[in-house]
Amino acid sequence: MSESPPAPRDRAGTQRRIVDAGETLLLRDGFPGLNVQTLAAAARCDRKLVYRYFEGTDGVVVKLAARALAELLRTLDAAPNTAGESLRAFARESLTAWLAALRASPLTLRLMAWALVEASLLLDRIEADRSAVLQGWMRERRPRLRVPPEGDPVALNAVLLAAVQHLALSAGARPGVGGVALDDAGWARIEAALDRLLIAFPE
């Protein structure tokens, strides 16, 4: 009796399991727990497949970054777009939408935290891609919005974006920042504070 041919390998299913395992490991254990051995064990596959399909851990991280960007865009695209020609209202909507998008994507926050403590070309590229997504989203919403020369609103927006990102990153690590609890009431206070800070933007 001839032997049956081996069952075909489910390449797509194995790739998906490896990427899913990478997300689970990154969210649960952080980047120190992400390596070929842990990926293969969590995905229940041979380590050779991580190399074959992704050329190692970096290829999995690239897929995770793409997944995180898709999460961000889904949340950003669902944000209101009612600012009209007001630079202040546009800044408010953009900052609030970015904060909501970050809070809705733990994977993005984990990748951002990783980039803060480790320098690599891969992480630099992921950071640049995320920044390009945000800038592209803002340009698409306000392609002709004029930025006045006085007051440097671009630099002010950069400071506020950094503050929003720090708050979103902190929420996963501590209960509050600067005396403000990062709970529902605290986030409402933070959004109200943004309104007060945005008075510096022209209407």
C-alpha positions as CSV (number, residue, x, y, z in Angstrom):
1,M,0.0,0.0,0.0
2,S,1.4,3.4,-1.0
3,E,1.8,6.1,1.7
4,S,-0.6,9.0,1.7
5,P,1.0,12.3,0.6
6,P,1.7,14.7,3.4
7,A,-1.1,17.2,4.2
8,P,-0.6,20.6,2.6
9,R,0.9,23.2,4.9
10,D,-1.5,26.0,5.8
11,R,1.0,28.8,5.2
12,A,-1.5,31.6,5.6
13,G,-2.9,30.1,8.8
14,T,0.6,29.6,10.3
15,Q,1.6,33.2,9.4
16,R,-1.5,34.5,11.1
17,R,-0.8,32.4,14.2
18,I,2.8,33.7,14.4
19,V,1.7,37.3,14.1
20,D,-1.2,36.8,16.6
21,A,1.4,35.2,19.0
22,G,3.7,38.2,18.5
23,E,0.9,40.6,19.5
24,T,0.0,38.5,22.6
25,L,3.6,38.3,23.7
26,L,4.3,42.0,23.1
27,L,1.2,43.1,25.0
28,R,1.7,40.6,27.8
29,D,5.5,40.5,28.3
30,G,6.8,43.6,26.4
31,F,9.5,43.5,23.8
32,P,12.1,41.6,25.9
33,G,9.8,38.5,25.7
34,L,9.6,38.7,21.9
35,N,12.0,36.3,20.1
36,V,11.9,33.5,17.7
37,Q,11.7,30.8,20.4
38,T,8.8,32.4,22.2
39,L,7.0,33.2,18.9
40,A,7.3,29.6,17.8
41,A,6.2,28.2,21.1
42,A,3.2,30.5,21.3
43,A,2.2,29.9,17.7
44,R,2.7,26.1,18.1
45,C,5.1,25.9,15.1
46,D,8.7,25.1,14.3
47,R,11.1,27.9,14.8
48,K,12.3,27.5,11.2
49,L,8.9,28.7,10.0
50,V,9.4,32.1,11.8
51,Y,12.6,32.5,9.7
52,R,11.0,31.2,6.5
53,Y,7.9,33.3,6.6
54,F,9.2,36.5,8.3
55,E,13.0,36.2,8.3
56,G,13.0,36.3,12.1
57,T,11.4,38.5,14.7
58,D,11.8,41.8,12.8
59,G,9.5,40.6,10.1
60,V,6.8,39.8,12.7
61,V,7.3,43.3,14.2
62,V,6.7,44.8,10.8
63,K,3.4,43.0,10.5
64,L,2.4,44.1,14.0
65,A,3.2,47.7,13.2
66,A,1.0,47.5,10.1
67,R,-1.8,46.0,12.2
68,A,-1.4,48.9,14.7
69,L,-1.5,51.5,12.0
70,A,-4.7,50.0,10.7
71,E,-6.2,50.2,14.2
72,L,-5.2,53.9,14.4
73,L,-6.7,54.7,11.1
74,R,-10.0,53.0,11.9
75,T,-10.4,55.2,15.0
76,L,-9.1,58.4,13.4
77,D,-11.5,58.0,10.4
78,A,-14.4,57.6,12.8
79,A,-13.6,60.9,14.5
80,P,-15.9,64.0,13.9
81,N,-14.9,66.5,11.2
82,T,-16.8,69.6,12.1
83,A,-14.1,72.2,12.7
84,G,-14.8,74.3,9.6
85,E,-12.0,76.9,9.0
86,S,-11.1,77.3,12.6
87,L,-7.5,76.4,13.3
88,R,-8.3,76.1,17.0
89,A,-11.3,73.8,16.5
90,F,-9.3,71.7,14.1
91,A,-6.4,71.4,16.6
92,R,-8.9,70.4,19.3
93,E,-10.5,67.7,17.1
94,S,-7.2,66.4,15.9
95,L,-5.6,66.1,19.4
96,T,-8.8,64.5,20.8
97,A,-9.0,62.1,17.9
98,W,-5.3,61.2,18.3
99,L,-5.7,60.6,22.0
100,A,-8.7,58.4,21.4
101,A,-6.9,56.4,18.7
102,L,-3.9,55.8,20.9
103,R,-6.0,54.7,23.9
104,A,-7.9,52.3,21.6
105,S,-4.7,50.7,20.3
106,P,-2.6,49.0,23.1
107,L,-0.4,47.6,20.4
108,T,0.5,51.0,19.2
109,L,1.3,52.1,22.7
110,R,3.5,49.1,23.3
111,L,5.5,49.8,20.1
112,M,5.8,53.5,21.1
113,A,7.1,52.5,24.5
114,W,9.6,50.1,22.9
115,A,11.0,52.9,20.7
116,L,11.5,55.1,23.7
117,V,14.0,52.7,25.3
118,E,15.6,51.0,22.3
119,A,17.1,52.6,19.2
120,S,17.0,50.6,15.9
121,L,16.4,51.3,12.2
122,L,13.3,49.2,12.4
123,L,11.7,51.1,15.3
124,D,12.7,54.4,13.7
125,R,10.9,53.4,10.5
126,I,7.8,52.4,12.5
127,E,7.8,55.7,14.3
128,A,8.2,57.6,10.9
129,D,5.4,55.6,9.4
130,R,3.1,56.4,12.3
131,S,3.9,60.1,12.1
132,A,3.2,60.0,8.3
133,V,-0.2,58.4,8.9
134,L,-1.2,61.2,11.4
135,Q,0.1,64.0,9.1
136,G,-1.6,62.5,6.1
137,W,-4.9,62.2,8.0
138,M,-4.7,65.8,9.1
139,R,-3.8,67.0,5.6
140,E,-6.7,65.1,4.1
141,R,-9.1,66.7,6.5
142,R,-7.8,70.2,6.2
143,P,-5.9,70.4,2.9
144,R,-6.2,74.2,2.6
145,L,-6.1,75.3,6.3
146,R,-3.9,78.3,6.6
147,V,-1.4,78.4,9.5
148,P,-0.8,82.0,10.6
149,P,2.9,83.1,10.9
150,E,2.6,84.5,14.4
151,G,2.7,82.4,17.5
152,D,4.2,79.3,15.9
153,P,1.1,77.1,16.2
154,V,3.0,74.2,14.6
155,A,5.5,74.0,17.5
156,L,2.6,74.4,20.0
157,N,0.8,71.6,18.3
158,A,3.9,69.4,18.5
159,V,4.2,70.1,22.3
160,L,0.5,69.2,22.8
161,L,0.8,66.0,20.7
162,A,3.8,65.0,22.8
163,A,1.8,65.6,26.0
164,V,-1.2,63.6,24.6
165,Q,1.1,60.7,23.7
166,H,2.8,60.7,27.1
167,L,-0.6,60.6,28.8
168,A,-1.7,57.7,26.7
169,L,1.5,55.8,27.3
170,S,1.3,56.5,31.1
171,A,-2.2,55.1,31.4
172,G,-1.0,51.5,31.0
173,A,1.8,51.9,33.6
174,R,0.4,54.0,36.4
175,P,-2.9,55.2,37.8
176,G,-2.4,58.9,37.3
177,V,-0.1,61.7,36.2
178,G,0.6,64.9,38.0
179,G,-2.3,64.4,40.4
180,V,-4.9,63.6,37.8
181,A,-6.2,60.0,37.9
182,L,-6.3,58.3,34.4
183,D,-9.8,57.1,34.8
184,D,-13.0,58.3,33.0
185,A,-13.3,61.4,35.2
186,G,-9.6,62.2,34.7
187,W,-9.7,61.9,31.0
188,A,-12.7,64.3,30.9
189,R,-10.5,66.7,33.0
190,I,-7.7,66.3,30.5
191,E,-9.9,67.1,27.5
192,A,-11.2,70.2,29.3
193,A,-7.6,71.2,30.0
194,L,-6.8,70.8,26.3
195,D,-9.7,73.3,25.5
196,R,-8.1,75.8,27.8
197,L,-4.6,75.4,26.4
198,L,-5.9,75.7,22.8
199,I,-6.9,79.3,23.5
200,A,-3.3,80.0,22.3
201,F,-4.4,78.9,18.8
202,P,-6.0,81.6,16.6
203,E,-9.6,81.0,15.6
